[in-house]
Amino acid sequence: MNEKLIGIIVECTKLKEEEIYPDAELTDDLGLSSLDIANIFIEIEEQLGCAATDREIDKMKTVGDIEAYLAKHLK
């Protein structure tokens, strides 16, 4: 899994690296709020230069969804 993405999630939340896995649902498994998720995407944009629209973010339900989005949009 993308180490940079894990680092951003850890940085923006109180989660530990070992709690983050591809199938983890952002809200149900990781307990993230919409504010947590927004902060993660702000950091993704700042650190990786990859911006996502609110509509795109709403479609991402798991860590793997974010990873797939980044793989598609970061070249």
ChimeraX commands (.cxc) that place a marker at each C-alpha (Angstrom):
marker #1 position 0.00,0.00,0.00 radius 0.5
marker #1 position 1.09,3.55,-0.64 radius 0.5
marker #1 position 3.33,4.55,2.29 radius 0.5
marker #1 position 2.79,8.25,1.58 radius 0.5
marker #1 position -1.00,7.80,1.86 radius 0.5
marker #1 position -0.63,5.93,5.15 radius 0.5
marker #1 position 1.62,8.71,6.44 radius 0.5
marker #1 position -0.97,11.34,5.53 radius 0.5
marker #1 position -3.77,9.39,7.23 radius 0.5
marker #1 position -1.67,8.94,10.39 radius 0.5
marker #1 position -0.71,12.62,10.31 radius 0.5
marker #1 position -4.34,13.76,10.02 radius 0.5
marker #1 position -5.87,11.33,12.53 radius 0.5
marker #1 position -5.06,9.56,15.77 radius 0.5
marker #1 position -4.73,6.23,13.96 radius 0.5
marker #1 position -1.64,4.05,13.99 radius 0.5
marker #1 position -0.12,2.64,10.80 radius 0.5
marker #1 position -1.12,-0.93,11.70 radius 0.5
marker #1 position -4.79,0.10,11.89 radius 0.5
marker #1 position -4.82,1.21,8.24 radius 0.5
marker #1 position -5.42,-1.43,5.58 radius 0.5
marker #1 position -6.88,-1.32,2.05 radius 0.5
marker #1 position -10.33,-2.72,2.89 radius 0.5
marker #1 position -10.77,-0.49,5.96 radius 0.5
marker #1 position -13.90,1.61,5.61 radius 0.5
marker #1 position -13.13,5.22,6.42 radius 0.5
marker #1 position -16.11,5.82,8.69 radius 0.5
marker #1 position -17.16,2.38,9.92 radius 0.5
marker #1 position -13.78,0.70,10.50 radius 0.5
marker #1 position -11.52,3.69,11.11 radius 0.5
marker #1 position -14.11,5.92,12.79 radius 0.5
marker #1 position -13.25,8.96,10.68 radius 0.5
marker #1 position -15.58,11.95,10.57 radius 0.5
marker #1 position -16.29,13.95,7.44 radius 0.5
marker #1 position -13.90,16.59,8.82 radius 0.5
marker #1 position -11.14,13.97,9.20 radius 0.5
marker #1 position -11.67,12.85,5.61 radius 0.5
marker #1 position -11.65,16.45,4.37 radius 0.5
marker #1 position -8.37,17.07,6.21 radius 0.5
marker #1 position -6.85,13.96,4.65 radius 0.5
marker #1 position -7.75,15.22,1.17 radius 0.5
marker #1 position -6.39,18.68,1.93 radius 0.5
marker #1 position -3.08,17.06,2.87 radius 0.5
marker #1 position -3.17,14.83,-0.23 radius 0.5
marker #1 position -3.58,17.94,-2.36 radius 0.5
marker #1 position -0.80,19.82,-0.55 radius 0.5
marker #1 position 1.70,16.96,-0.40 radius 0.5
marker #1 position 0.94,15.08,-3.61 radius 0.5
marker #1 position -0.65,17.78,-5.77 radius 0.5
marker #1 position -3.72,15.65,-6.44 radius 0.5
marker #1 position -7.05,17.39,-5.87 radius 0.5
marker #1 position -10.38,15.58,-5.70 radius 0.5
marker #1 position -13.83,17.11,-5.97 radius 0.5
marker #1 position -16.37,16.73,-3.17 radius 0.5
marker #1 position -18.34,14.36,-5.39 radius 0.5
marker #1 position -15.26,12.17,-5.95 radius 0.5
marker #1 position -14.44,12.18,-2.24 radius 0.5
marker #1 position -18.00,11.13,-1.36 radius 0.5
marker #1 position -17.60,8.04,-3.57 radius 0.5
marker #1 position -14.48,6.87,-1.70 radius 0.5
marker #1 position -15.50,4.59,1.14 radius 0.5
marker #1 position -12.28,2.66,1.88 radius 0.5
marker #1 position -8.56,3.32,2.12 radius 0.5
marker #1 position -8.23,1.21,-1.04 radius 0.5
marker #1 position -10.62,3.56,-2.85 radius 0.5
marker #1 position -8.33,6.49,-2.06 radius 0.5
marker #1 position -5.30,4.46,-3.11 radius 0.5
marker #1 position -6.94,3.56,-6.44 radius 0.5
marker #1 position -7.91,7.18,-7.04 radius 0.5
marker #1 position -4.33,8.31,-6.42 radius 0.5
marker #1 position -2.92,5.58,-8.66 radius 0.5
marker #1 position -5.21,6.73,-11.44 radius 0.5
marker #1 position -4.60,10.46,-11.04 radius 0.5
marker #1 position -0.91,10.60,-10.09 radius 0.5
marker #1 position 1.34,9.91,-13.03 radius 0.5
marker link #1:1,2 radius 0.2
marker link #1:2,3 radius 0.2
marker link #1:3,4 radius 0.2
marker link #1:4,5 radius 0.2
marker link #1:5,6 radius 0.2
marker link #1:6,7 radius 0.2
marker link #1:7,8 radius 0.2
marker link #1:8,9 radius 0.2
marker link #1:9,10 radius 0.2
marker link #1:10,11 radius 0.2
marker link #1:11,12 radius 0.2
marker link #1:12,13 radius 0.2
marker link #1:13,14 radius 0.2
marker link #1:14,15 radius 0.2
marker link #1:15,16 radius 0.2
marker link #1:16,17 radius 0.2
marker link #1:17,18 radius 0.2
marker link #1:18,19 radius 0.2
marker link #1:19,20 radius 0.2
marker link #1:20,21 radius 0.2
marker link #1:21,22 radius 0.2
marker link #1:22,23 radius 0.2
marker link #1:23,24 radius 0.2
marker link #1:24,25 radius 0.2
marker link #1:25,26 radius 0.2
marker link #1:26,27 radius 0.2
marker link #1:27,28 radius 0.2
marker link #1:28,29 radius 0.2
marker link #1:29,30 radius 0.2
marker link #1:30,31 radius 0.2
marker link #1:31,32 radius 0.2
marker link #1:32,33 radius 0.2
marker link #1:33,34 radius 0.2
marker link #1:34,35 radius 0.2
marker link #1:35,36 radius 0.2
marker link #1:36,37 radius 0.2
marker link #1:37,38 radius 0.2
marker link #1:38,39 radius 0.2
marker link #1:39,40 radius 0.2
marker link #1:40,41 radius 0.2
marker link #1:41,42 radius 0.2
marker link #1:42,43 radius 0.2
marker link #1:43,44 radius 0.2
marker link #1:44,45 radius 0.2
marker link #1:45,46 radius 0.2
marker link #1:46,47 radius 0.2
marker link #1:47,48 radius 0.2
marker link #1:48,49 radius 0.2
marker link #1:49,50 radius 0.2
marker link #1:50,51 radius 0.2
marker link #1:51,52 radius 0.2
marker link #1:52,53 radius 0.2
marker link #1:53,54 radius 0.2
marker link #1:54,55 radius 0.2
marker link #1:55,56 radius 0.2
marker link #1:56,57 radius 0.2
marker link #1:57,58 radius 0.2
marker link #1:58,59 radius 0.2
marker link #1:59,60 radius 0.2
marker link #1:60,61 radius 0.2
marker link #1:61,62 radius 0.2
marker link #1:62,63 radius 0.2
marker link #1:63,64 radius 0.2
marker link #1:64,65 radius 0.2
marker link #1:65,66 radius 0.2
marker link #1:66,67 radius 0.2
marker link #1:67,68 radius 0.2
marker link #1:68,69 radius 0.2
marker link #1:69,70 radius 0.2
marker link #1:70,71 radius 0.2
marker link #1:71,72 radius 0.2
marker link #1:72,73 radius 0.2
marker link #1:73,74 radius 0.2
marker link #1:74,75 radius 0.2
view
